[in-house]
């Protein structure tokens, strides 16, 4: 099968799934993947908010007065929590940039 025949077959398949073009299909797939990544990192944020009973900004303000958890645990959680926030924000920006 030639490249041209392969492209025609791919276009036909994509259109049979209800997409107008390969670009539309790729956009929807990218949005789906980004939504999954956003949900994953948001679940991590939710976990830390539930664990500490506050959002990240309040956690940072009260870091030294939180005595229920060790300093190492709080530092590790702080790094993971902030990374989850950063990842969520980045993936949300990417998601909104590819909206049609």
GIZI-V191206 format. One record per backbone hydrogen bond with DSSP energy under -0.5 kcal/mol. NH is the residue of the N-H (numbers start at 0). CO is the residue of the C=O. E is the energy in kcal/mol with one decimal. If there is no record, write none. Layout:
BEGIN
nh co e
NH CO E
NH CO E
END
This chain:
BEGIN
nh co e
5 1 -2.5
6 2 -2.5
7 3 -2.3
8 4 -2.5
9 5 -2.5
10 6 -2.8
11 7 -2.6
12 8 -2.5
13 9 -2.8
14 10 -2.6
15 11 -2.2
16 12 -1.0
16 13 -0.6
17 14 -1.6
18 13 -1.8
24 20 -2.1
25 21 -3.1
26 22 -2.6
27 23 -2.3
28 24 -2.4
29 25 -2.7
30 26 -2.6
31 27 -2.2
32 28 -2.4
33 29 -2.6
34 30 -2.6
35 31 -1.9
36 32 -2.2
37 33 -2.8
38 34 -2.5
39 35 -2.2
40 36 -2.4
41 37 -2.6
42 38 -2.0
43 39 -1.4
44 40 -2.1
45 41 -2.8
46 42 -2.0
47 43 -2.1
48 44 -2.5
49 45 -2.4
50 46 -2.7
51 47 -2.5
52 48 -1.6
58 54 -2.5
59 55 -2.5
60 56 -2.0
61 57 -2.5
62 59 -0.7
64 61 -0.9
65 61 -1.0
65 62 -0.9
66 64 -0.9
73 69 -2.6
74 70 -2.5
75 71 -2.7
76 72 -2.8
77 73 -2.6
78 74 -2.1
79 75 -2.4
80 76 -3.1
81 77 -2.5
82 78 -2.2
83 79 -2.1
84 80 -2.2
85 81 -2.7
86 82 -2.7
87 83 -2.5
88 84 -2.6
89 85 -2.5
90 86 -2.8
91 87 -2.4
92 88 -2.3
93 89 -2.3
94 90 -2.5
95 91 -2.6
96 92 -1.7
97 93 -1.0
97 94 -0.8
98 95 -0.7
END
